[in-house]
Amino acid sequence: MRLSTNLTGAVLFLAALATPVAAEPLSAQEAQIVESVKASLEEQIAFLGQAVDINSGTMNADGVRAVGDLFAGAFDGLGFETEWETLPAELNRAGHFHAKREGERGNRVLLIGHIDTVFDGASEGTKFRREGDTAFGPGASDMKGGDVVVLYALKALHEAGALDGAKIEVLFTGDEEAPGQPVSISRKSLIEAAGHTDVALNFEGGEEGAVVTSRRGSSGWTLTTTGLRRHSSGIFSKEVGAGAVFEASRILNAFYDKLHKEKYLTFNPGVIVGGTDVTYDEERTAGEAFGKTNVVAQKVVVDGGLRFISEEQKESARERMRKIVAQHLPHTDATIEFTDSYPAMAPTEGNKALLAVFSGVSEDLGYGAVTGNDPAQRGAADISFVAPLVPASMDGLGVRGEGAHTLEESVDLATLEEVTARAAILIYRLTCEDAPKF
């Protein structure tokens, strides 16, 4: 059957739409970088095993420092200046690992990771083990795997002669899983690094076809309510009032009614302790209460968290919560205190432009396009301290795996070459002479 001219044109048009856009060819130096990543793959896996075998729970200062020493030796071999940052003793944290190369070419790039894990003591199953294309061990994906991606991406650049002239700073924190307080001290050097950075990249665990261009911030709140300690037969009377438990219930219910429908805003009362006599330890988030059914509760403590997409949303939510708290039931009182933790990594035009560069890298390597994330699906991370201060930032560049924070935490080794090659070419394009600006 012969097609009409119009129909033929339509078929050709649809065929063009279905044909993927051809990837840009890699330059000779980029091809060399990719070959270096491939050649070092088994060495990279072995290095990951060494790092995982060191127990580096956040409170295990010697273990955290030992992982830092392991990376220091490797980064020294790539021409980086390395140092260990010791935090004040009162923070009770090991410190942070730093590595730097000075240069003037392209963007100033900050690469972020962490070397602590959630496990503090010797536990069964803490050693690295490999089963085919899967490797297991605490911290294997969160995030020693991401740290190793940084190291071997830079190793590939070094072997291709692509590091000279680039300004790159690496900062692996030693307390990401339980940051030392106050964070104004434990994250001081990270915040200072942002002051001389154009692009910040964090290597928390990734997922196929997507990276993190926005994260919600995280902060805490503590609600304390009080009432008159009286015999329960008098509750609700003019003399006794409602008691501390009903006051706390009123406030929590009002929080839900007035705030829970706002996009990207969540608030969670994680711990509640109430009764006649109450003790609460904020550091351990644990408490004890004594009460009797025939005595009106005298005190309630509620410890909660607040997540938000911007500083403006956070402050607006706090103000509304304060107003709710101020409206007391008879013969009760209530106070609320807020504590800052992680700022938000808001979606920005700079992050969007950086995503386009990274997606182009992925396509040129044959791995397909990459999209950004829904910020509601990601918690806070160290990138959050940097993102508000730099032109462009991105996270989720680390390894893919499952079971984070468990003894069966795993890494998909079949994807290790992909994530390392993408990281290496991204860093190369961000630090070359004709690098894009954000």
C-alpha positions as CSV (number, residue, x, y, z in Angstrom):
1,M,0.0,0.0,0.0
2,R,1.3,3.4,-0.9
3,L,1.3,6.1,1.8
4,S,0.1,9.6,1.1
5,T,2.6,12.4,1.4
6,N,1.0,13.7,4.6
7,L,0.9,10.3,6.2
8,T,4.5,9.6,5.3
9,G,5.6,12.8,6.9
10,A,3.7,12.0,10.0
11,V,5.4,8.6,10.3
12,L,8.8,10.1,9.8
13,F,8.0,12.7,12.5
14,L,6.9,10.1,15.0
15,A,10.0,8.0,14.2
16,A,12.2,11.0,15.0
17,L,10.5,11.5,18.3
18,A,11.1,7.8,19.2
19,T,14.8,8.0,18.3
20,P,17.0,8.9,21.3
21,V,19.3,12.0,21.0
22,A,22.8,10.8,20.3
23,A,25.2,11.2,23.1
24,E,28.2,13.5,22.8
25,P,31.4,11.6,22.2
26,L,33.9,11.6,25.1
27,S,37.1,13.6,24.7
28,A,40.3,11.6,24.6
29,Q,41.1,12.6,28.2
30,E,37.6,11.7,29.3
31,A,37.9,8.3,27.7
32,Q,41.2,7.8,29.5
33,I,39.5,8.6,32.8
34,V,36.8,6.0,32.2
35,E,39.4,3.4,31.3
36,S,41.2,4.2,34.6
37,V,37.9,3.7,36.5
38,K,37.4,0.3,34.9
39,A,41.0,-0.8,35.5
40,S,40.8,0.0,39.2
41,L,37.5,-1.6,39.9
42,E,38.8,-4.6,41.9
43,E,41.3,-2.4,43.7
44,Q,38.4,-0.1,44.6
45,I,36.3,-3.0,46.0
46,A,39.3,-4.2,48.1
47,F,39.7,-0.6,49.5
48,L,36.1,-0.5,50.4
49,G,36.5,-3.8,52.3
50,Q,39.4,-2.3,54.2
51,A,37.3,0.7,55.2
52,V,34.2,-1.4,56.2
53,D,36.4,-3.7,58.3
54,I,37.3,-0.8,60.6
55,N,34.5,-0.4,63.1
56,S,33.8,3.3,63.1
57,G,30.6,3.9,64.9
58,T,30.2,7.6,65.7
59,M,31.1,7.3,69.3
60,N,34.1,5.0,68.5
61,A,36.6,7.8,68.2
62,D,39.6,5.5,67.5
63,G,37.8,3.7,64.8
64,V,36.6,6.9,63.1
65,R,40.1,8.3,63.2
66,A,41.5,5.0,61.8
67,V,39.2,5.3,58.7
68,G,40.5,8.8,58.3
69,D,44.1,7.6,58.4
70,L,43.3,5.0,55.8
71,F,41.9,7.6,53.4
72,A,44.7,10.1,54.2
73,G,47.3,7.6,52.9
74,A,45.3,7.2,49.6
75,F,44.7,10.9,49.1
76,D,48.4,11.7,49.8
77,G,49.3,9.6,46.9
78,L,47.1,11.7,44.6
79,G,48.9,14.9,45.5
80,F,46.3,16.2,48.0
81,E,47.3,17.9,51.3
82,T,45.5,16.0,54.0
83,E,44.8,16.8,57.7
84,W,42.7,15.6,60.6
85,E,40.5,18.2,62.2
86,T,40.1,17.6,66.0
87,L,36.9,18.9,67.5
88,P,36.6,20.4,71.1
89,A,36.6,17.7,73.8
90,E,33.2,18.7,75.0
91,L,31.6,17.6,71.8
92,N,32.7,14.0,72.4
93,R,33.3,13.4,68.7
94,A,36.4,12.1,66.8
95,G,36.7,14.9,64.2
96,H,36.8,15.3,60.4
97,F,39.0,14.3,57.5
98,H,40.2,17.0,55.1
99,A,42.0,16.8,51.7
100,K,42.8,19.7,49.4
101,R,44.3,20.5,46.0
102,E,44.8,24.2,45.1
103,G,44.2,25.5,41.6
104,E,42.5,28.3,39.6
105,R,40.9,26.3,36.8
106,G,37.1,25.9,36.4
107,N,34.8,25.8,39.4
108,R,35.9,25.4,43.0
109,V,34.4,22.0,44.0
110,L,33.7,20.6,47.4
111,L,33.2,16.8,47.8
112,I,31.4,15.7,50.9
113,G,31.1,12.3,52.7
114,H,31.2,10.8,56.2
115,I,33.3,8.0,57.7
116,D,31.3,7.1,60.8
117,T,28.6,4.5,60.9
118,V,25.7,3.7,63.3
119,F,27.5,0.8,64.9
120,D,29.7,1.6,67.9
121,G,31.0,-1.7,69.3
122,A,32.1,-5.1,68.0
123,S,29.1,-6.9,66.6
124,E,28.7,-10.1,64.7
125,G,28.6,-9.6,61.0
126,T,30.6,-6.3,61.0
127,K,33.2,-7.6,58.6
128,F,33.1,-7.0,54.9
129,R,32.0,-10.0,52.8
130,R,31.3,-10.4,49.1
131,E,28.8,-12.6,47.5
132,G,29.0,-12.2,43.7
133,D,28.0,-8.7,42.7
134,T,26.9,-7.8,46.2
135,A,29.0,-6.8,49.2
136,F,27.8,-6.6,52.8
137,G,28.9,-4.7,55.9
138,P,27.9,-1.9,58.2
139,G,28.6,1.4,56.4
140,A,29.2,-0.3,53.1
141,S,26.7,1.9,51.3
142,D,26.1,4.6,54.0
143,M,28.5,5.8,53.3
144,K,32.0,4.3,53.0
145,G,30.9,3.2,49.6
146,G,30.3,6.9,48.6
147,D,33.7,7.9,50.1
148,V,35.4,5.3,48.0
149,V,33.6,6.6,44.9
150,V,35.1,10.0,45.6
151,L,38.6,8.5,46.1
152,Y,38.6,6.4,42.9
153,A,37.0,9.1,40.8
154,L,39.8,11.4,41.8
155,K,42.4,8.6,41.3
156,A,41.1,8.3,37.7
157,L,41.5,12.0,37.1
158,H,45.0,11.9,38.6
159,E,46.1,9.1,36.3
160,A,44.7,11.0,33.3
161,G,46.6,14.1,34.4
162,A,43.3,16.0,34.9
163,L,43.8,17.1,38.5
164,D,46.6,19.7,38.0
165,G,45.1,23.2,38.2
166,A,41.8,22.1,39.7
167,K,40.7,23.4,43.1
168,I,39.1,20.5,44.9
169,E,38.4,20.1,48.6
170,V,37.3,16.9,50.2
171,L,35.6,16.8,53.6
172,F,34.6,13.6,55.2
173,T,32.8,14.3,58.6
174,G,33.3,11.9,61.5
175,D,29.9,12.3,63.1
176,E,27.2,12.5,60.5
177,E,25.1,9.8,62.0
178,A,25.0,11.6,65.4
179,P,26.4,15.2,64.9
180,G,28.2,16.7,67.9
181,Q,26.2,19.5,69.5
182,P,26.1,22.3,68.9
183,V,26.2,21.9,65.1
184,S,27.5,25.5,64.9
185,I,30.8,24.0,66.1
186,S,30.7,20.5,64.7
187,R,29.9,21.8,61.2
188,K,31.9,25.0,61.4
189,S,34.6,23.8,59.0
190,L,32.0,22.5,56.5
191,I,30.2,25.9,56.6
192,E,33.5,27.7,56.2
193,A,34.4,25.5,53.2
194,A,31.2,26.6,51.5
195,G,32.5,30.2,51.5
196,H,35.1,29.3,48.9
197,T,33.1,26.8,46.9
198,D,31.2,27.1,43.6
199,V,29.8,23.5,43.5
200,A,29.2,21.1,46.3
201,L,28.7,17.4,45.7
202,N,27.6,14.9,48.4
203,F,28.1,11.2,48.0
204,E,25.2,9.7,50.1
205,G,23.6,6.6,48.5
206,G,22.1,7.0,45.1
207,E,19.4,5.4,43.1
208,E,19.0,4.5,39.5
209,G,18.1,7.4,37.2
210,A,17.8,10.0,40.0
211,V,19.9,12.3,42.2
212,V,19.1,14.6,45.0
213,T,18.7,18.3,44.2
214,S,16.7,19.2,47.3
215,R,16.3,18.0,50.8
216,R,14.2,19.2,53.7
217,G,15.7,20.7,56.7
218,S,15.4,19.2,60.2
219,S,15.0,20.8,63.6
220,G,13.7,19.9,67.0
221,W,11.1,21.1,69.4
222,T,10.3,20.4,73.1
223,L,6.8,21.0,74.5
224,T,6.3,21.2,78.3
225,T,2.9,21.5,79.8
226,T,1.9,21.8,83.5
227,G,-1.3,21.6,85.5
228,L,-2.4,21.5,89.1
229,R,-1.7,18.3,91.1
230,R,-5.1,17.6,92.6
231,H,-7.5,14.7,93.3
232,S,-9.0,13.6,90.0
233,S,-12.5,14.0,91.2
234,G,-12.1,17.7,90.8
235,I,-10.8,17.7,87.2
236,F,-12.5,20.2,84.9
237,S,-13.8,22.2,87.9
238,K,-13.2,25.9,88.3
239,E,-10.6,25.2,91.0
240,V,-8.6,22.4,89.4
241,G,-8.8,22.9,85.6
242,A,-7.8,20.5,82.9
243,G,-4.4,19.2,83.9
244,A,-1.2,18.8,82.0
245,V,-2.2,15.9,79.8
246,F,-5.3,17.5,78.4
247,E,-3.2,20.7,77.7
248,A,-0.6,18.7,75.8
249,S,-3.4,16.9,73.9
250,R,-5.0,20.2,73.0
251,I,-1.8,21.5,71.6
252,L,-0.8,18.4,69.6
253,N,-4.3,18.2,68.1
254,A,-4.1,21.9,67.1
255,F,-0.7,21.4,65.5
256,Y,-2.2,18.6,63.4
257,D,-5.4,20.6,62.5
258,K,-3.5,23.8,61.5
259,L,-0.3,22.6,59.9
260,H,-0.5,19.1,58.6
261,K,-1.7,19.9,55.1
262,E,1.1,22.2,54.2
263,K,3.3,20.8,51.4
264,Y,6.8,19.7,52.6
265,L,6.1,20.5,56.2
266,T,6.0,17.7,58.7
267,F,6.2,17.6,62.5
268,N,6.5,14.5,64.6
269,P,6.0,14.1,68.4
270,G,8.5,11.3,68.8
271,V,8.5,10.9,72.6
272,I,5.9,11.9,75.2
273,V,6.2,11.5,79.0
274,G,3.5,12.6,81.4
275,G,2.2,12.1,84.9
276,T,2.5,13.4,88.5
277,D,6.3,13.2,88.6
278,V,8.2,13.4,85.4
279,T,11.9,13.2,84.5
280,Y,13.2,13.5,80.9
281,D,16.8,13.3,79.5
282,E,16.9,15.2,76.2
283,E,20.3,13.8,75.2
284,R,19.1,10.2,75.5
285,T,15.5,11.1,74.5
286,A,14.3,8.9,77.3
287,G,12.3,9.6,80.5
288,E,10.3,8.2,83.4
289,A,6.9,9.1,84.8
290,F,4.9,8.3,87.8
291,G,1.2,8.9,88.1
292,K,-2.1,7.6,89.4
293,T,-5.5,7.4,87.8
294,N,-7.0,9.4,90.7
295,V,-4.4,12.2,90.5
296,V,-4.5,15.0,87.9
297,A,-1.3,14.9,85.9
298,Q,1.1,17.7,86.8
299,K,3.5,17.7,83.9
300,V,4.0,16.4,80.3
301,V,7.1,16.6,78.1
302,V,6.8,16.0,74.4
303,D,10.0,15.8,72.3
304,G,9.5,16.2,68.5
305,G,11.0,17.0,65.2
306,L,10.1,19.5,62.4
307,R,11.0,19.2,58.7
308,F,10.8,22.0,56.2
309,I,11.8,23.0,52.6
310,S,13.0,26.5,53.5
311,E,14.0,28.8,56.3
312,E,10.8,30.8,55.6
313,Q,8.6,27.7,56.0
314,K,10.4,26.7,59.2
315,E,10.0,30.2,60.8
316,S,6.3,30.4,59.7
317,A,5.6,27.0,61.3
318,R,7.3,27.9,64.5
319,E,5.4,31.1,64.9
320,R,2.1,29.3,64.4
321,M,3.1,26.6,66.9
322,R,4.0,29.3,69.5
323,K,0.5,30.9,69.1
324,I,-1.2,27.5,69.6
325,V,0.9,26.8,72.7
326,A,0.0,30.2,74.2
327,Q,-3.8,29.5,74.3
328,H,-4.0,27.6,77.6
329,L,-6.8,25.4,79.1
330,P,-7.9,26.4,82.6
331,H,-5.2,26.2,85.3
332,T,-2.5,25.0,82.9
333,D,0.6,26.4,81.4
334,A,2.8,25.5,78.4
335,T,6.1,26.4,76.8
336,I,7.8,25.3,73.6
337,E,11.5,25.5,72.8
338,F,13.0,25.0,69.3
339,T,16.5,23.8,68.4
340,D,18.2,24.1,65.1
341,S,19.8,21.1,63.5
342,Y,20.0,20.8,59.6
343,P,19.0,23.7,57.3
344,A,17.0,22.9,54.2
345,M,18.6,22.2,50.8
346,A,16.0,24.1,48.8
347,P,15.5,23.5,45.1
348,T,17.3,26.3,43.2
349,E,18.1,27.3,39.6
350,G,21.7,26.5,40.3
351,N,20.9,23.0,41.4
352,K,18.7,22.6,38.3
353,A,21.5,23.7,36.0
354,L,24.0,21.3,37.8
355,L,21.5,18.5,37.3
356,A,21.5,19.2,33.6
357,V,25.3,18.9,33.5
358,F,25.2,15.7,35.3
359,S,22.4,14.2,33.2
360,G,24.5,15.1,30.2
361,V,27.5,13.2,31.6
362,S,25.3,10.2,32.3
363,E,23.9,10.2,28.8
364,D,27.3,10.6,27.2
365,L,28.5,7.6,29.2
366,G,25.6,5.6,27.9
367,Y,23.7,5.4,31.2
368,G,20.7,7.5,30.3
369,A,19.2,10.8,31.6
370,V,19.0,11.6,35.3
371,T,16.2,13.4,37.1
372,G,15.9,15.3,40.4
373,N,14.1,14.1,43.5
374,D,11.0,14.8,45.4
375,P,12.4,16.5,48.6
376,A,9.6,14.9,50.7
377,Q,11.4,11.6,50.1
378,R,14.8,12.6,51.5
379,G,15.9,13.4,55.0
380,A,18.6,15.9,56.0
381,A,22.3,15.4,55.4
382,D,25.7,17.2,55.6
383,I,25.1,18.8,52.2
384,S,22.3,20.8,53.9
385,F,24.8,23.0,55.7
386,V,26.5,23.9,52.5
387,A,23.7,24.1,49.9
388,P,22.2,27.5,51.1
389,L,25.7,29.1,50.7
390,V,26.9,27.9,47.3
391,P,25.7,28.5,43.7
392,A,24.9,24.9,43.0
393,S,24.8,21.6,44.9
394,M,23.8,18.0,44.5
395,D,23.6,14.8,46.5
396,G,22.9,11.1,46.0
397,L,26.0,10.5,44.0
398,G,27.2,7.5,46.0
399,V,26.8,3.8,45.6
400,R,23.5,1.9,45.3
401,G,22.6,-0.6,48.0
402,E,20.1,-1.7,50.5
403,G,19.6,-2.2,54.2
404,A,21.3,1.0,55.4
405,H,21.9,1.1,59.2
406,T,21.6,-2.7,59.6
407,L,24.1,-5.6,59.8
408,E,22.9,-6.6,56.3
409,E,23.7,-3.3,54.7
410,S,24.8,-4.0,51.1
411,V,26.4,-2.4,48.0
412,D,25.5,-3.3,44.4
413,L,29.0,-3.8,43.0
414,A,27.6,-4.2,39.5
415,T,26.8,-0.4,39.5
416,L,30.1,0.7,41.1
417,E,31.8,1.4,37.8
418,E,28.8,3.4,36.6
419,V,28.6,5.7,39.7
420,T,32.4,6.2,39.8
421,A,32.8,7.0,36.1
422,R,29.9,9.5,36.3
423,A,31.4,11.2,39.3
424,A,34.8,11.3,37.7
425,I,33.6,12.9,34.4
426,L,31.3,15.3,36.3
427,I,34.2,16.5,38.4
428,Y,36.4,16.8,35.3
429,R,33.8,18.9,33.4
430,L,33.2,21.1,36.5
431,T,36.9,21.8,36.8
432,C,38.1,22.1,33.2
433,E,39.0,25.4,31.5
434,D,35.6,25.8,29.8
435,A,33.5,24.6,32.8
436,P,29.9,25.8,33.1
437,K,29.2,28.5,35.6
438,F,26.2,28.5,38.0
